[in-house]
Amino acid sequence: MFKKLDKMLERYEKLNELVSDADVISRMDEWKAYTKELDDMSETVEKYTEYKKVAKELADLERDIATETDKEMKDLMQEEILSCKDKLDQISSELRVLLLPKNPDDDKNVIMEIRAGAGGEEASLFAYELYKMYVKYAEKNRWKTEEIDNNSTELGGIKEVVFSISGKSAFGNLKFESGVHRVQRVPETESQGRVHTSTATVAVLPEATDVEINIDEKDLRVDTLRSSGAGGQHINKTESCIRLTHIPTGIVVLCQDERSQTKNREKAMKVLKSRLYDYYRSQADKEYSENRRSQVGTGDRSERIRTYNFPDGRVTDHRIKLTLYSIDDFMLGNIDEMIEALKIADRESRLAAGVDDD
């Protein structure tokens, strides 16, 4: 671990020189790349600098206590030595977490897809509430949201919604939301006050870039359709809806949010690239996933991850066995506590799997 840290410190010092070099500054793309690399390692370097400072303090104390003759002073120095050792243990644990390999997708924007599952109209209403919950969470983080496609119901629910969230570490924060979300409550249409169980499925995909996913036009079928939607809006009167089919994989994307065919195609391509990126990534990760299941689940959309129980006012995440008794607040987008707990569980799971100490 310390060999890695020493190399990182050496690289950090070199980067500081590079970002201050006039020639490098004149090459803006290169300067931005160095600046990002510097920013990515700054927290680890600061923590390692703290470790070295405490380690030196400990070495000085152990040297001085060997020649100290005053008992009272010796006792004080012994207490400080124990305190330094405790600090070093704590900092060492923090460094191990910071050195865990970072998911390169964590900094990306996301494409989120929410679909009503079992439960009829109640499932559609719950899907809509999940959608609003994530939009409010994004607003709290000052992230940008953009609706791509929305298949709504007459009663205000949604059969399916696709939208993007753009902001720093959006995927890193939301990636554990993929899966089946279950709701238990009394529907407004239930006359006898019985609790019903419904579900909605959430998919969180890292937004792919053109560099990562290149789609050959011959692999793409493009259909223009007359858009459909509740209430007979303008979209029913024009053929602005775009359906993209990726022939090799069979992945289909529909977008009818905009009046313009061009804009709908742009949005549909963004979703298609993200789905393809997720598809190819899943294929590559399949063997790894079979060998080691993460503590916070596989992220498979068929896996039930969370239950929202309205009569009891609780939200339970089944992967980490965490229950929060603040469902009303949770549905307003205040989901930070749950997300942080999932991230911590993931880090602990990866640490338990072992960190390379070379």
C-alpha positions in Angstrom: 0.0 0.0 0.0 2.7 2.5 0.9 4.7 1.8 -2.3 1.5 2.8 -4.2 1.1 5.9 -2.0 4.7 7.0 -2.5 4.3 6.6 -6.3 1.1 8.6 -6.1 2.8 11.4 -4.1 5.6 11.5 -6.7 3.1 11.8 -9.5 1.1 14.4 -7.6 4.2 16.7 -7.2 4.9 16.2 -10.9 1.4 17.2 -11.9 1.6 20.3 -9.8 4.6 21.4 -11.9 2.8 20.5 -15.1 -0.4 22.5 -14.5 1.7 25.5 -13.7 3.8 25.2 -16.9 3.0 27.9 -19.5 3.5 25.4 -22.4 1.0 22.9 -20.9 -1.5 25.7 -20.1 -1.4 26.7 -23.8 -2.6 23.1 -24.7 -5.9 23.4 -22.9 -7.1 19.8 -23.4 -3.8 18.5 -21.9 -4.0 21.0 -19.1 -7.6 19.9 -18.3 -6.6 16.2 -18.2 -3.7 16.9 -15.8 -6.0 19.1 -13.6 -8.6 16.3 -13.4 -5.9 13.7 -12.5 -4.6 16.1 -9.8 -8.1 16.6 -8.4 -8.8 12.9 -8.4 -5.8 12.1 -6.2 -5.8 15.1 -4.0 -7.9 13.6 -1.2 -5.7 10.5 -1.0 -2.5 12.6 -1.1 -3.8 14.9 1.7 -4.6 11.8 3.8 -1.2 10.2 3.2 0.5 13.5 4.1 -1.4 13.5 7.4 -0.3 9.8 7.9 3.3 10.8 7.4 3.0 13.7 9.8 1.6 11.5 12.6 4.2 8.7 11.8 7.0 11.3 12.3 5.5 12.5 15.5 5.3 8.9 16.7 8.9 8.2 15.8 10.1 11.4 17.6 8.1 10.4 20.7 9.5 6.8 20.7 13.1 8.3 20.3 12.6 10.8 23.1 10.9 8.5 25.6 14.0 6.2 25.5 16.1 8.9 27.2 13.4 10.5 29.3 14.1 10.1 33.1 11.1 12.0 34.6 8.3 9.5 35.3 5.4 11.9 35.0 6.7 13.2 31.6 7.3 9.6 30.5 3.7 8.7 31.3 2.4 11.6 29.3 4.7 10.7 26.4 3.4 7.1 26.6 -0.2 8.4 26.3 0.7 10.4 23.3 2.4 7.4 21.7 -0.8 5.4 22.1 -2.9 8.2 20.7 -0.5 8.4 17.6 -0.8 4.7 17.0 -4.6 4.9 17.2 -4.5 7.8 14.7 -2.3 5.8 12.3 -4.6 2.8 12.4 -7.6 5.1 11.6 -5.8 6.9 8.8 -4.5 3.6 7.4 -8.1 2.3 7.2 -9.2 5.5 5.4 -6.3 5.2 3.0 -7.3 1.6 2.1 -10.8 2.8 1.2 -9.4 5.7 -0.9 -7.1 3.3 -2.8 -10.0 1.0 -3.8 -10.2 1.0 -7.6 -12.7 3.6 -8.7 -15.5 2.7 -11.1 -14.7 4.8 -14.2 -18.5 5.2 -14.7 -19.1 6.9 -11.3 -18.4 10.4 -12.6 -20.8 10.0 -15.5 -24.3 11.4 -16.1 -27.1 8.8 -16.0 -30.1 7.6 -18.0 -32.8 6.5 -15.7 -35.8 4.3 -16.7 -38.7 3.7 -14.4 -41.5 1.2 -15.4 -44.7 0.2 -13.6 -44.6 -3.5 -12.6 -47.3 -5.6 -10.9 -50.3 -3.8 -9.5 -52.1 -2.1 -12.3 -52.9 1.6 -11.9 -51.4 1.6 -8.3 -48.1 0.5 -9.8 -48.3 3.3 -12.3 -48.9 5.9 -9.6 -46.0 4.5 -7.6 -43.7 4.7 -10.6 -44.7 8.4 -11.0 -43.9 9.0 -7.3 -40.5 7.4 -7.7 -39.8 9.5 -10.7 -40.6 12.7 -8.8 -38.5 11.5 -5.9 -35.4 11.2 -8.1 -36.1 14.5 -9.8 -36.3 16.2 -6.4 -33.1 14.4 -5.3 -31.4 15.7 -8.4 -32.6 19.3 -7.8 -31.2 19.1 -4.2 -27.8 18.3 -5.8 -28.2 21.0 -8.4 -28.1 18.4 -11.2 -30.0 18.9 -14.4 -32.8 16.6 -15.4 -34.3 16.1 -18.8 -37.3 14.0 -19.7 -36.7 11.8 -22.8 -39.9 9.7 -23.0 -43.0 9.5 -20.8 -45.9 7.0 -21.3 -48.5 8.3 -18.8 -51.9 7.0 -17.7 -55.2 8.8 -17.5 -55.1 8.8 -13.7 -51.7 10.6 -13.5 -49.5 7.6 -13.2 -46.8 6.4 -15.7 -46.3 3.1 -17.4 -42.8 4.1 -18.3 -40.6 7.2 -18.1 -37.0 7.6 -19.4 -35.0 10.7 -18.3 -31.4 11.9 -17.9 -29.7 13.3 -14.9 -26.6 15.4 -15.5 -24.2 16.3 -12.7 -21.0 15.5 -10.8 -20.9 11.8 -9.7 -24.5 11.2 -10.7 -24.0 7.6 -11.6 -21.8 7.0 -8.6 -24.6 8.1 -6.3 -27.6 6.5 -8.1 -26.1 3.2 -9.4 -27.5 1.2 -6.5 -31.1 2.3 -7.3 -31.4 -0.3 -10.1 -33.8 -3.1 -9.2 -37.4 -3.7 -8.2 -39.0 -1.2 -5.8 -42.0 -2.5 -3.9 -44.8 -0.4 -2.3 -47.3 -1.5 0.3 -50.2 0.8 1.0 -54.0 1.3 0.7 -54.8 2.6 -2.8 -57.1 5.5 -3.1 -59.5 3.3 -5.1 -59.6 0.7 -2.3 -63.0 1.0 -0.6 -62.3 -1.6 2.2 -59.0 -0.2 3.4 -56.9 -3.2 2.4 -53.2 -2.9 1.9 -52.1 -3.7 -1.6 -48.6 -4.6 -2.8 -47.4 -3.1 -6.1 -44.0 -2.8 -7.8 -42.0 -0.6 -10.1 -38.7 -1.3 -11.8 -35.8 1.2 -11.9 -32.8 1.0 -14.3 -29.8 3.3 -13.9 -27.5 3.4 -16.8 -24.2 5.4 -17.2 -24.6 7.8 -20.1 -22.3 6.6 -22.9 -20.2 8.9 -25.0 -19.6 8.8 -28.7 -16.1 7.6 -28.1 -17.3 4.6 -26.1 -20.2 3.5 -28.4 -20.0 3.8 -32.1 -23.2 2.7 -33.9 -22.9 1.6 -37.5 -25.9 3.0 -39.5 -26.4 -0.4 -41.2 -27.1 -1.9 -37.7 -29.8 0.7 -37.1 -33.5 0.7 -38.2 -35.2 4.0 -37.8 -39.1 4.3 -37.8 -41.1 7.5 -37.6 -44.5 7.0 -36.0 -47.5 9.1 -35.0 -47.0 9.8 -31.4 -49.5 8.6 -28.7 -50.3 10.0 -25.4 -53.0 10.7 -22.8 -55.4 13.6 -23.5 -55.0 14.0 -27.3 -52.2 16.6 -27.2 -50.3 17.8 -30.3 -48.2 14.8 -30.4 -51.1 12.7 -31.7 -51.3 14.8 -34.8 -47.8 14.6 -36.2 -45.4 11.8 -37.0 -42.6 13.1 -34.7 -42.1 9.9 -32.7 -38.9 8.1 -33.4 -38.3 4.4 -32.8 -34.7 3.2 -33.1 -34.0 -0.6 -33.3 -30.4 -1.8 -32.9 -30.6 -4.9 -35.2 -27.6 -7.0 -33.7 -28.9 -6.8 -30.1 -32.7 -6.2 -30.7 -32.6 -3.2 -28.3 -35.5 -0.8 -29.1 -35.8 2.9 -28.0 -38.8 5.0 -28.5 -38.8 8.8 -28.0 -41.8 11.1 -28.5 -41.2 13.9 -26.0 -40.4 16.6 -28.6 -42.3 18.1 -31.5 -39.3 17.7 -33.7 -38.2 14.4 -35.3 -34.6 15.6 -35.1 -34.7 16.3 -31.4 -36.5 13.0 -30.7 -33.8 11.2 -32.7 -31.0 12.9 -30.7 -32.6 11.9 -27.4 -33.3 8.4 -28.6 -29.7 7.9 -29.7 -28.5 9.1 -26.3 -30.7 6.4 -24.6 -29.7 3.7 -27.2 -26.0 4.3 -26.7 -26.4 4.1 -22.9 -28.4 0.9 -23.2 -25.7 -0.6 -25.5 -22.9 0.5 -23.2 -24.8 -1.2 -20.3 -25.4 -4.3 -22.4 -21.8 -4.7 -23.4 -20.5 -3.9 -19.9 -22.9 -6.5 -18.4 -21.7 -9.1 -20.9 -18.1 -8.4 -19.9 -18.9 -8.4 -16.1 -21.0 -11.6 -16.3 -18.2 -14.0 -15.3 -17.0 -11.6 -12.5 -20.6 -11.3 -11.2 -21.0 -15.0 -11.1 -17.8 -15.4 -9.1 -18.5 -12.6 -6.6 -21.9 -11.0 -5.8 -21.6 -7.6 -4.2 -23.1 -7.1 -0.7 -25.4 -4.5 -2.2 -26.7 -6.8 -4.9 -26.0 -7.3 -8.5 -28.0 -4.3 -9.8 -30.1 -6.7 -11.8 -33.4 -5.1 -12.6 -35.2 -8.3 -11.6 -33.8 -8.2 -8.0 -36.1 -6.8 -5.4 -34.1 -4.2 -3.5 -36.4 -2.0 -1.5 -39.9 -1.9 0.2 -41.8 1.3 0.8 -44.4 0.5 3.5 -46.7 3.6 3.9 -48.9 2.3 6.8 -45.8 1.8 9.0 -44.1 4.9 7.5 -40.9 3.0 6.7 -38.5 2.3 3.9 -36.4 -0.9 4.0 -33.5 -1.7 1.8 -33.2 -5.5 1.7 -29.6 -5.6 0.5 -28.1 -3.9 3.6 -31.0 -4.5 6.0 -31.5 -0.8 6.6 -34.9 0.6 7.6 -35.6 4.3 7.8 -38.8 5.5 9.5 -39.2 8.7 7.4 -41.1 7.6 4.3 -42.8 11.0 3.7 -39.4 12.8 3.8 -37.8 10.1 1.7 -40.3 10.5 -1.1 -39.5 14.2 -1.2 -36.0 13.3 -2.5 -34.2 13.2 0.9 -32.6 9.8 0.2 -29.0 10.7 1.0 -28.8 8.6 4.2 -29.8 5.5 2.2 -27.5 6.2 -0.6 -24.5 6.8 1.7 -25.3 3.5 3.5 -25.3 1.7 0.2 -22.0 3.2 -0.8 -20.4 2.3 2.6 -21.6 -1.3 2.3 -20.1 -1.5 -1.2 -16.8 -0.2 0.0 -16.8 -2.6 3.0 -17.6 -5.5 0.6 -14.8 -4.6 -1.7 -12.3 -4.2 1.2 -13.4 -7.6 2.5 -12.6 -9.1 -0.9 -9.0 -7.8 -0.4 -6.9 -4.9 -1.4 -3.6 -5.3 -3.3 -0.9 -4.1 -0.8 2.0 -4.2 -3.2 
